[in-house]
Amino acid sequence: MKIRPRTVLAALAAILMTTVNAAAQRPGAVATPALPNMSGLWLVQDPGSGSWSAWFNNVPKPTLRPDVIKDNEEIEKREAAGNVVNTMPRRSDCPVGNLPMTMASSPPLNIVVARDEVLIAAESGRGRFIYTDGRTHPDTKAPSYVPSGFGHSVGHWEGDTLVVETIGFPARVCDSRRPVMLVPGGGRAKDTSHLLERFRLTDPDTLSVTFTWEDPTVYLKPHSYGYTYKRIAEGLPIENNEEAPAPAANQGGPR
C-alpha cells in the first residue's frame, strides 16, 4: 500500500491534537492558560500580483550587500536565457524543505498548536515543527546537525503572539538554477541567517505573520515583511481537500 506524504502529515496533526486533548482531560491535571486558537487550515492572501514570481517578491525591498545584488542579476540572466529547469541530481544529502517558499505558497497551511510544539504542514510532505517546550537551539555547527530548508525553530508565547526564532538553514541547496535558498525580495536563507517570526490572530479568522531576517553576509540591515492568512471555514487536512464533496446520494445518505 502506498502512503501519501500529505496523508502522513494529516495523521501527525491528528495525533498531536489527540495528545493535547488527552492531557487536558487527565485527572489532576493543572489548568493552564488557553492558547490562541491558531489551529486550522490557513490560506495566504495574494494582493493581486498576477504571477508567482511577482507575488513572492511583492515585499518591501531589502538593503542587500553588493555581491548579493550581483548574484541576483546573474540568476535573472540565466533564467532569461532559458535556464529554468533544475538539472542537479537529487542526492540523499540534499536539504529538504524551503521555509520562505512554504510560508508564501498558495496551498493552505495546516497549523496545529499544542502546549509544547506547533506543527505547520503543507502539501507534498512538507512540514516544520516549532518547539515551544523551552528547549534551545542545537549546535548547528556540529557534524551531527543535519540542516534542512526549514532550519531549527524554537518559540515562546508573548501574550497572544507566538514568537519564533529559526537558525540552522543549509549553506547551499540542490538546485542548478538557484544554488541558494531565496527569501522574498531577493535575500537569502543560509547557515548564517537568523529569522524572527511573530504569529498573531487579528481576528478569529485572520492570522498575521511578520518575518524579520538578519544576516550580515546578505543584508546591510534587517529585512522585514509580512503576510496575512485567512482561515478556511470547516477545513479538514485530508487528501484532495480542495475538491467539492460528493452529493449525499453518492455517500450512502438518504435518497
C-alpha positions in Angstrom: 0.0 0.0 0.0 1.4 3.4 -1.0 1.3 6.0 1.8 1.0 9.6 0.6 3.2 12.3 2.3 0.2 14.6 2.9 -1.7 11.7 4.5 1.2 11.2 6.9 1.2 14.9 7.8 -2.5 14.8 8.4 -2.1 11.8 10.6 0.6 13.6 12.6 -1.6 16.6 13.1 -4.5 14.3 14.3 -2.1 12.6 16.8 -0.9 15.9 18.1 -4.4 17.2 18.7 -5.4 13.9 20.4 -2.4 14.2 22.7 -3.4 17.8 23.6 -7.0 16.8 24.4 -5.9 13.8 26.4 -3.5 15.9 28.5 -6.2 18.5 29.2 -8.7 15.8 30.4 -6.2 13.9 32.6 -7.4 13.7 36.2 -5.5 16.0 38.4 -4.0 18.0 35.5 -3.2 21.5 36.4 -5.1 24.1 34.4 -3.0 26.2 32.1 -4.0 29.3 30.2 -5.7 28.6 26.9 -3.5 29.2 23.8 -4.8 31.3 20.9 -6.9 29.2 18.5 -4.5 29.2 15.6 -5.1 25.6 14.7 -6.7 25.1 11.3 -6.2 25.5 7.6 -4.9 28.9 6.5 -4.7 30.4 3.1 -2.2 33.2 2.3 -3.8 36.2 0.8 -2.3 37.3 -2.6 -2.7 41.0 -3.0 -3.2 40.6 -6.8 0.4 40.4 -8.1 -0.7 38.3 -11.1 2.1 35.7 -11.0 4.1 33.6 -8.6 7.4 35.4 -9.1 5.7 38.8 -8.7 3.8 37.6 -5.6 6.9 36.1 -4.0 8.9 39.3 -4.3 5.9 41.6 -3.6 7.5 42.8 -0.3 9.5 45.8 0.9 12.8 45.8 -0.9 15.7 44.7 1.4 19.0 46.5 1.6 21.3 43.9 0.1 25.1 43.6 0.0 26.6 44.4 -3.4 27.7 40.8 -4.0 24.1 39.5 -3.4 22.7 42.1 -5.8 25.2 40.9 -8.4 24.3 37.3 -7.8 20.6 38.1 -8.2 21.4 39.7 -11.6 23.2 36.6 -12.7 20.3 34.4 -11.7 17.9 36.7 -13.7 20.2 36.4 -16.7 20.3 32.6 -16.6 16.6 32.4 -16.3 16.1 34.9 -19.1 18.3 32.6 -21.2 16.1 29.7 -20.6 17.8 28.0 -17.6 14.5 27.3 -15.8 14.8 23.6 -15.2 16.7 22.1 -12.2 19.2 19.7 -13.7 21.1 18.8 -10.4 20.7 15.2 -9.3 18.6 14.6 -6.2 21.1 13.1 -3.8 20.4 11.7 -0.3 22.3 14.6 1.3 20.2 17.3 -0.4 18.4 19.5 2.1 14.7 19.1 2.2 12.1 21.8 2.7 12.1 25.5 2.0 10.7 27.8 4.8 10.4 31.0 2.8 8.6 29.3 -0.1 6.3 27.2 2.2 5.1 30.2 4.1 4.3 32.0 0.8 2.8 29.1 -1.1 -0.8 29.1 -2.4 -1.8 25.7 -1.0 -3.2 26.1 2.6 -1.1 25.7 5.7 -2.3 23.2 8.2 -1.4 24.7 11.6 -1.7 22.6 14.8 -0.9 24.4 18.1 -0.1 22.3 21.2 1.4 23.3 24.5 5.0 22.1 23.7 5.1 22.4 19.9 3.5 23.8 16.8 3.2 21.9 13.5 2.9 23.8 10.3 2.3 21.4 7.4 1.9 21.9 3.7 1.5 19.9 0.6 4.0 17.3 -0.8 5.0 16.1 2.7 6.5 19.5 3.7 6.2 20.5 7.3 8.0 22.3 10.1 8.0 22.0 13.8 8.3 24.9 16.2 9.3 23.8 19.7 7.7 25.7 22.5 8.8 23.5 25.4 11.7 25.7 26.5 14.4 23.9 24.6 17.3 25.8 23.0 18.8 25.5 19.5 21.2 22.7 18.9 24.8 23.4 17.9 24.2 23.9 14.2 28.0 23.8 13.6 28.3 20.3 15.0 28.9 17.4 12.5 25.8 15.7 13.9 23.5 18.5 12.9 21.7 17.9 9.6 20.4 21.2 8.2 17.0 21.4 6.4 15.3 24.1 4.4 13.1 24.7 7.5 16.0 25.3 9.8 15.6 24.7 13.6 12.7 26.7 15.2 12.1 27.4 18.8 9.3 29.6 20.1 7.5 31.1 23.1 4.3 33.0 23.7 4.2 36.7 24.5 0.5 37.1 25.4 -1.4 36.3 22.3 1.6 36.3 20.0 3.8 33.3 19.1 7.4 34.5 18.7 9.6 32.1 16.8 13.4 32.2 16.2 14.9 30.0 13.4 18.5 29.3 12.6 20.4 26.4 11.0 19.5 26.7 7.4 21.7 24.9 4.8 24.5 26.8 3.1 23.5 25.5 -0.3 20.6 23.7 -1.9 20.5 21.2 -4.7 19.2 23.5 -7.5 21.2 24.3 -10.6 19.1 27.4 -11.2 19.4 28.9 -7.7 22.0 27.1 -5.6 21.0 29.2 -2.5 17.6 29.4 -0.9 15.9 32.7 -1.8 14.0 34.9 0.5 11.2 37.2 -0.8 12.7 40.4 -2.1 16.0 38.8 -3.2 17.5 37.9 0.1 19.0 34.6 1.2 18.3 31.9 3.9 21.5 30.1 4.7 23.7 28.8 7.5 24.5 32.3 8.8 20.9 33.6 8.7 18.6 34.3 11.7 14.8 34.5 11.2 12.4 36.1 13.7 8.6 35.4 13.1 5.6 36.8 15.0 2.3 34.9 14.6 -0.9 36.7 15.9 -4.6 36.5 15.3 -6.0 39.9 14.4 -9.5 38.4 14.5 -10.7 34.7 14.8 -10.3 34.0 11.1 -7.3 36.2 10.2 -3.7 35.4 11.0 -0.9 37.9 10.7 2.7 36.7 10.4 5.7 39.0 10.2 9.2 37.9 9.2 12.5 39.6 10.0 15.7 38.2 8.5 19.1 39.1 9.8 22.4 38.0 8.2 25.5 40.3 7.8 26.6 38.3 4.8 23.3 39.1 3.0 21.7 42.3 4.3 23.0 45.7 5.3 20.2 45.9 7.8 17.3 43.6 8.9 14.8 42.7 6.2 11.1 42.6 7.4 7.8 41.8 5.6 4.5 40.2 6.5 1.7 38.0 5.2 -2.0 37.7 6.1 -3.7 34.4 6.1 -7.4 33.6 6.2 -8.9 30.6 7.9 -10.7 28.1 5.7 -14.0 27.5 7.3 -14.6 23.8 8.3 -11.4 22.9 6.5 -10.1 19.4 7.0 -6.4 18.4 6.5 -7.0 15.5 4.1 -6.0 14.5 0.6 -7.7 16.5 -2.2 -9.4 18.7 0.4 -9.8 21.4 -2.3 -12.3 19.1 -4.2 -16.0 19.7 -3.6 -17.7 16.9 -1.6 -19.7 14.3 -3.4 -23.5 14.6 -3.4 -25.2 13.0 -0.4 -26.8 10.3 -2.6 -23.3 9.0 -3.5 -22.3 8.9 0.1 -24.9 6.4 1.2 -27.2 9.1 2.6 -31.0 9.2 2.4 -32.4 9.0 -1.1 
